[in-house]
């Protein structure tokens, strides 16, 4: 696992960035910290929001979703925010 983290992700991101550029698409790297614990609806972040590996249930607003879908929405939101900041600068 450690060797994958050391070498694999850097190569993967390089290839992904190249593929995106060749398809005239934009790739924005987002810090994934707590994206699977944060509610995509209300923003509440807690370990208890992930009762199982596949399930997301917000303890504050009762939003229920598949954990991966919820995290993907958070990553998309973070990427769009970074894009907006870069365009404003």
N, C-alpha and C positions, 0 to 999 in steps of 0.2 A: 504494500500500500504506500509506504514512504517513497519508494522509487517512482511510482506513478505520479505522486505529488511533485517530486523533484523534477522529473523530465517530461512527463506526459502532458501536463497542462500548458506549459510554455510552447511546445510544438503544436499542440492542438489549437491554441489561440492564434498562433502565427498562420497556420493553414486556414483557419476560419476567417481571419481578417483578409487574407489573400482571396479566398473564394467570394467574400462579400464585395470586395473592391471590383473583382472581375464581373460580378453581376450588377454593378452600379448600386450596391446597397451599403448601408452604414452599419458598422459594428461598434457598439459602445460597451466597454467592460464595466460591470457593476459589481460592487462589493456585496456578496450574497449573505453577509452576516445577519442573522435573525429574520431573513425573508420568509422562512417557513414557520416562524413563531408569531409573526405580525399579522393582524387581521387586515385583509385587503379592503374591508368595508369601513371600519372605524379607526384603524391604526393601533389598536391595543396590542402590546407585545408581552407575551407571557409563555413560559414553558408549558403551562397547563393547557394552552390552546391546542396542543398536539397530543391528544389522548392515545393515539396509535400512530404508526408510521404513515398510514394512508389517509387518516382522518384529521380534519381541522375543525375545531369547534371553539369559537371565540367566547371567552368567559364574560366579556363585558356586554356585547350586543347580540349574542346567540347566533351569529352567522355560522353556517355550516357549509363546508365545501371539501372537495378532495384536496389534500395537503399540497400536492404538486401544482394544482391549478391555482390555489391561493398564493403560493410562493411565486408562480410565474407572473401573476398579476402585480405582485409587489416589485418584482424585478423589472417588468415593463414600465411601471410607474417611475422607478428610480432611474432607468435609462432615459426616459423621456424628460425627466427633470434635469439630468446631466446635459442632455442635448440642448434644452432650452437655455441653460446657463452658458454653454459654449457659444450658442448663436447670439446671445445678448452681449457677449464680451467682444 
